[in-house]
Amino acid sequence: MIKIIDNFFDKITMYRLVLYGLIGLVIIAMLFGFLGIVPYSPGSILFSASFLLFVSLITNGIFARVFDAPTNVESAYITALILALIITPFRGAQDLPILFWAAVLSMASKYILAINRKHVFNPAAIAVVLTALWLNSPATWWVGTTVMMPFVLVFGLLVVRKIRRESMLIIFFVAAFVTQGFFTLLHSGNIVMAFQTLILHSSFLFFAFVMLTEPFTTPPTKSLRMFYGIVVGFLFSPFIHLGSFYWTPELALVTGNIFSYLVSPKLKLYLHAQE
């Protein structure tokens, strides 16, 4: 069975698989919104996704031209759809600046926050970190609900199988569960409820399957990816803080990206067919 799945997915690119999966999640969320299962209307979800796609594509094109850099349109689509699933869907005109700047900053990070044309940060993660600091509007990770969980899980398992990141994902899960369990017991909390909330009512699965595994911001070797998973898994816990400053999922990933950059080759390599 695994071989059949591998043979099927070997015929499509990683970008295409992720893109189709994200489109599927947006459509499913719209259906649940129509049925009243999620607290956002299909119109608000569609508007957010469309607006983010439009601004991302325009911005990506401008930066690619200015920096004379190669561009991947599918990458811009993917980042915009990720943002649509983690930023609260459109509720009114007051949300437009948040959506606009999230799209602009995510695309800008691929060019400005890049060294030797290798971007350092996961674009969606750094965008929501910056909008949280600048506009005081953190990501809500609204995709992390019980009703969306089965679809995120199936999609995520296919992505991880496609890019062969199973070991990194497992070590991330272990680190996150151990950290969450330790601090829950330290604060005399209910560990079963804490784990249930982590899996069913948080960003955990979408974050792990879709964002943690992004190939360009993960280390190049299996052993370094294991350390990467441990670092991000530890920082993912909501208990981790420095004084009054608490880590968020997106900040945990950005911190992990810095670690990844420090231990990775400093060039972005492209393969070209020989004549």
BASERO-278960 format. One record per residue (C-alpha): residue number from 1; x, y, z; residue in three letters. Coordinates in Angstrom, 1 decimal. Example, Ala and Ser with C-alpha at 12.3 -4.5 7.8 and 13.67 -1.06 7.14 Angstrom:
BEGIN
   num     east    north       up   residuo
     1     12.3     -4.5      7.8       ALA
     2     13.7     -1.1      7.1       SER
***
This chain:
BEGIN
   num     east    north       up   residuo
     1      0.0      0.0      0.0       MET
     2      2.8      2.4      1.0       ILE
     3      4.6      1.7     -2.3       LYS
     4      1.4      2.5     -4.3       ILE
     5      1.1      5.8     -2.4       ILE
     6      4.8      6.6     -3.0       ASP
     7      4.5      5.8     -6.7       ASN
     8      1.5      8.1     -7.0       PHE
     9      3.0     11.0     -5.2       PHE
    10      6.3     10.7     -7.0       ASP
    11      4.5     11.9    -10.1       LYS
    12      3.6     15.3     -8.6       ILE
    13      5.8     17.9     -7.0       THR
    14      5.8     18.7     -3.3       MET
    15      4.6     22.2     -4.1       TYR
    16      1.6     20.9     -6.1       ARG
    17      0.7     18.4     -3.3       LEU
    18      0.8     21.1     -0.6       VAL
    19     -1.1     23.6     -2.8       LEU
    20     -3.9     21.1     -3.6       TYR
    21     -4.1     20.1      0.1       GLY
    22     -4.4     23.7      1.3       LEU
    23     -7.1     24.5     -1.3       ILE
    24     -9.0     21.5      0.0       GLY
    25     -8.7     22.7      3.6       LEU
    26    -10.1     26.1      2.6       VAL
    27    -13.0     24.6      0.7       ILE
    28    -13.8     22.3      3.6       ILE
    29    -13.6     25.2      6.1       ALA
    30    -16.0     27.1      3.8       MET
    31    -18.4     24.2      3.8       LEU
    32    -18.3     24.0      7.6       PHE
    33    -18.8     27.7      7.8       GLY
    34    -22.0     27.3      5.6       PHE
    35    -23.2     24.6      7.9       LEU
    36    -22.5     26.7     11.0       GLY
    37    -19.9     24.2     12.3       ILE
    38    -17.1     26.8     12.3       VAL
    39    -17.7     30.4     13.4       PRO
    40    -16.9     32.0     10.1       TYR
    41    -19.0     32.4      7.0       SER
    42    -17.9     30.9      3.7       PRO
    43    -17.9     34.5      2.3       GLY
    44    -15.4     35.8      4.9       SER
    45    -13.1     32.8      4.4       ILE
    46    -13.2     33.1      0.6       LEU
    47    -12.6     36.9      0.8       PHE
    48     -9.6     36.5      3.1       SER
    49     -8.1     33.8      0.9       ALA
    50     -8.7     35.7     -2.3       SER
    51     -7.4     39.0     -0.9       PHE
    52     -4.3     37.3      0.4       LEU
    53     -3.7     35.6     -2.9       LEU
    54     -4.1     38.8     -4.9       PHE
    55     -1.8     40.9     -2.7       VAL
    56      0.8     38.0     -2.4       SER
    57      1.0     37.5     -6.2       LEU
    58      1.4     41.3     -6.9       ILE
    59      3.9     41.7     -4.1       THR
    60      5.9     38.6     -5.1       ASN
    61      6.0     39.8     -8.7       GLY
    62      7.3     43.2     -7.7       ILE
    63     10.0     41.9     -5.5       PHE
    64     11.1     39.3     -8.0       ALA
    65     11.5     42.1    -10.6       ARG
    66     13.3     44.4     -8.2       VAL
    67     15.8     41.8     -7.0       PHE
    68     16.0     40.1    -10.4       ASP
    69     15.4     36.8     -8.6       ALA
    70     13.8     33.6     -9.8       PRO
    71     10.3     33.1     -8.5       THR
    72      7.9     30.3     -7.9       ASN
    73      4.2     31.3     -8.2       VAL
    74      3.1     28.1     -6.5       GLU
    75      5.1     29.1     -3.4       SER
    76      3.3     32.4     -3.3       ALA
    77     -0.1     30.6     -3.5       TYR
    78      0.9     28.3     -0.7       ILE
    79      2.0     31.0      1.6       THR
    80     -1.2     33.0      1.0       ALA
    81     -3.4     30.0      1.7       LEU
    82     -1.5     29.2      4.9       ILE
    83     -2.1     32.8      6.0       LEU
    84     -5.7     32.4      5.2       ALA
    85     -5.9     29.4      7.5       LEU
    86     -4.1     30.9     10.5       ILE
    87     -5.3     34.6     10.4       ILE
    88     -8.8     35.2     11.5       THR
    89    -11.1     35.5      8.4       PRO
    90    -12.3     38.8      7.3       PHE
    91    -14.9     40.5      9.5       ARG
    92    -14.8     44.1      8.3       GLY
    93    -12.7     46.9      7.0       ALA
    94    -10.5     46.9     10.1       GLN
    95     -9.1     43.5      9.1       ASP
    96     -7.8     44.7      5.7       LEU
    97     -4.5     46.2      7.0       PRO
    98     -3.7     43.0      8.8       ILE
    99     -4.4     40.8      5.8       LEU
   100     -2.6     43.3      3.5       PHE
   101      0.6     43.5      5.6       TRP
   102      0.7     39.8      6.3       ALA
   103      0.7     39.1      2.6       ALA
   104      3.3     41.8      1.8       VAL
   105      5.6     40.9      4.7       LEU
   106      5.5     37.2      3.9       SER
   107      6.6     37.9      0.3       MET
   108      9.1     40.5      1.3       ALA
   109     10.8     38.0      3.7       SER
   110     11.7     35.8      0.7       LYS
   111     13.8     38.5     -0.8       TYR
   112     14.8     41.0      2.0       ILE
   113     15.3     38.5      4.8       LEU
   114     17.4     36.3      2.5       ALA
   115     21.1     35.7      2.3       ILE
   116     22.6     34.6     -1.0       ASN
   117     19.1     34.1     -2.2       ARG
   118     18.3     31.6      0.6       LYS
   119     15.4     32.8      2.7       HIS
   120     16.0     32.4      6.4       VAL
   121     12.5     32.3      7.8       PHE
   122      9.3     30.5      7.0       ASN
   123      7.4     33.3      5.1       PRO
   124      4.0     32.8      6.7       ALA
   125      5.5     32.5     10.2       ALA
   126      7.7     35.6     10.1       ILE
   127      4.8     37.6      8.6       ALA
   128      2.4     36.8     11.5       VAL
   129      5.3     37.4     14.0       VAL
   130      5.7     40.9     12.5       LEU
   131      2.0     41.7     12.3       THR
   132      1.6     40.6     16.0       ALA
   133      4.4     43.0     17.0       LEU
   134      3.6     45.8     14.7       TRP
   135     -0.2     45.7     14.5       LEU
   136     -0.9     43.9     17.8       ASN
   137     -2.8     41.2     15.8       SER
   138     -1.4     37.7     16.4       PRO
   139     -2.4     34.7     14.4       ALA
   140     -5.4     32.9     15.8       THR
   141     -4.6     29.6     14.0       TRP
   142     -8.4     29.1     13.6       TRP
   143     -7.8     26.0     11.4       VAL
   144     -6.8     24.2     14.6       GLY
   145    -10.3     22.9     15.5       THR
   146    -11.7     19.5     16.3       THR
   147    -13.8     19.4     13.1       VAL
   148    -10.8     20.3     10.9       MET
   149     -8.4     18.0     12.6       MET
   150     -9.1     14.8     10.6       PRO
   151     -8.6     16.6      7.3       PHE
   152     -5.4     18.3      8.5       VAL
   153     -4.2     14.9      9.7       LEU
   154     -4.7     13.1      6.4       VAL
   155     -3.3     16.0      4.4       PHE
   156     -0.3     16.3      6.7       GLY
   157      0.5     12.6      6.6       LEU
   158      0.6     12.7      2.8       LEU
   159      2.9     15.8      2.9       VAL
   160      5.3     14.2      5.4       VAL
   161      5.4     11.0      3.4       ARG
   162      6.1     12.9      0.2       LYS
   163      9.1     14.8      1.7       ILE
   164     10.4     12.0      3.9       ARG
   165     10.4     14.0      7.2       ARG
   166      8.8     11.4      9.4       GLU
   167     11.7     11.3     12.0       SER
   168     11.8     15.0     12.4       MET
   169      8.1     15.1     12.9       LEU
   170      8.2     12.3     15.5       ILE
   171     10.9     14.0     17.5       ILE
   172      9.0     17.3     17.4       PHE
   173      5.9     15.5     18.7       PHE
   174      7.9     13.9     21.5       VAL
   175      9.6     17.2     22.5       ALA
   176      6.3     19.1     22.5       ALA
   177      4.4     16.4     24.5       PHE
   178      7.2     16.0     27.1       VAL
   179      7.5     19.8     27.5       THR
   180      3.7     20.3     27.7       GLN
   181      3.3     17.3     30.1       GLY
   182      6.2     18.5     32.4       PHE
   183      4.9     22.0     32.8       PHE
   184      1.3     20.9     33.2       THR
   185      2.2     18.6     36.1       LEU
   186      4.5     21.4     37.5       LEU
   187      1.4     23.6     37.6       HIS
   188     -0.8     20.8     39.0       SER
   189     -2.9     20.8     35.8       GLY
   190     -4.8     18.0     34.2       ASN
   191     -2.4     16.3     31.8       ILE
   192     -5.1     14.4     29.9       VAL
   193     -7.0     17.6     29.2       MET
   194     -3.8     19.4     28.3       ALA
   195     -2.9     16.8     25.7       PHE
   196     -6.5     16.7     24.4       GLN
   197     -6.4     20.5     24.0       THR
   198     -3.0     20.4     22.3       LEU
   199     -4.2     17.9     19.6       ILE
   200     -7.8     18.9     19.1       LEU
   201     -8.0     22.6     19.9       HIS
   202     -4.8     24.2     18.9       SER
   203     -2.4     24.9     16.0       SER
   204     -0.4     21.8     16.8       PHE
   205     -1.1     19.5     13.8       LEU
   206     -1.4     22.1     11.1       PHE
   207      1.8     23.7     12.4       PHE
   208      3.7     20.4     12.5       ALA
   209      2.6     19.0      9.2       PHE
   210      2.4     22.1      7.0       VAL
   211      4.9     24.7      8.5       MET
   212      7.5     22.8     10.5       LEU
   213      8.3     20.5      7.5       THR
   214      8.8     23.4      5.0       GLU
   215     12.0     22.1      3.2       PRO
   216     13.9     25.3      2.5       PHE
   217     13.9     26.4      6.2       THR
   218     14.8     23.0      7.7       THR
   219     18.4     21.7      8.3       PRO
   220     20.0     19.6      5.5       PRO
   221     20.8     16.4      7.4       THR
   222     18.7     14.0      9.4       LYS
   223     20.6     14.5     12.7       SER
   224     20.3     18.3     12.5       LEU
   225     16.7     18.0     11.6       ARG
   226     16.2     16.0     14.8       MET
   227     17.8     18.8     16.8       PHE
   228     15.6     21.3     14.9       TYR
   229     12.5     19.3     15.9       GLY
   230     13.5     19.3     19.6       ILE
   231     14.2     23.0     19.6       VAL
   232     10.8     23.9     18.0       VAL
   233      8.9     21.3     20.0       GLY
   234     10.3     22.7     23.3       PHE
   235      9.5     26.3     22.3       LEU
   236      6.0     25.4     21.1       PHE
   237      4.8     25.0     24.6       SER
   238      2.7     28.0     25.8       PRO
   239      4.5     27.8     29.1       PHE
   240      7.9     28.9     27.7       ILE
   241      8.6     32.5     28.4       HIS
   242     11.2     35.1     29.3       LEU
   243      9.7     37.3     31.9       GLY
   244      6.4     38.5     30.5       SER
   245      7.4     37.6     26.9       PHE
   246      5.8     34.3     25.9       TYR
   247      6.6     32.2     22.8       TRP
   248      3.9     31.6     20.3       THR
   249      3.8     28.8     17.7       PRO
   250      5.0     31.2     14.9       GLU
   251      7.8     32.6     17.1       LEU
   252      8.9     29.0     18.0       ALA
   253      9.2     28.3     14.3       LEU
   254     11.1     31.5     13.5       VAL
   255     13.5     30.7     16.4       THR
   256     14.0     27.2     14.9       GLY
   257     14.6     28.8     11.5       ASN
   258     17.5     30.8     12.9       ILE
   259     19.0     27.6     14.3       PHE
   260     18.4     25.9     10.9       SER
   261     20.1     28.7      9.1       TYR
   262     23.2     28.7     11.4       LEU
   263     23.8     25.0     10.7       VAL
   264     22.9     24.9      7.0       SER
   265     24.8     25.7      3.8       PRO
   266     24.5     29.4      3.1       LYS
   267     23.5     29.1     -0.6       LEU
   268     20.2     28.3     -2.2       LYS
   269     21.0     25.7     -4.9       LEU
   270     19.2     25.2     -8.1       TYR
   271     19.4     22.2    -10.4       LEU
   272     19.7     22.8    -14.2       HIS
   273     19.5     20.3    -16.9       ALA
   274     22.6     19.9    -19.0       GLN
   275     22.5     20.3    -22.8       GLU
***
